[in-house]
Each structure stands twice: as structure tokens, then as C-alpha cells.
Amino acid sequence: MNQVISHTASLSEPTPSRVLTKPELAGALHMSVRSLEGLLKAGDLPAGVRRGRFLFWDANVVCKWHDELFAAQRAWIPS
């Protein structure tokens, strides 16, 4: 999905974040679409937003989910 952002837009104006389709999200997470669907069915992944017959995910929400998923690993300190 291409987004056109005006060069005259003010920095204080909100800009839409990138949205990901199911195949794009699966690729970004390095898993198959089928595995992604399993995470969705189990409720382990934020639900997508349906627009027509497609699902979309906000990239910022996915990044936050990913950060929370790996927070314990990042906080680990070897003894």
C-alpha cells in the first residue's frame, strides 16, 4: 500500500503509520501465513483490522507486541 505524504504537511500533524497485510506480517515475523493464523486463533497476536476481505495490522502495534514478547530475554543478565 503506497502512502503519499505531502511535503507541506506540518510536523505537528499526525501521519498514518505503516500498515501490514497478512503475508507482509508473516514475512516480517519470519513465519508462514498458516503459523500466523495459528497465533491469531490462539489470541497470541493482536487482532487485525478488517477492510473488505483483507486484514491489516498497524506496524507500531506489531512492534510493541514484539518488544513485549522479547522483554524478558532482553532483560536477562548472565550470572
Secondary structure, DSSP 8 states (H G I E B T S, - for coil): ------TT--TTS-----EEEHHHHHHHTTS-HHHHHHHHHHT-S---EEETTEEEEEHHHHHHHHHHHTHHHHH----
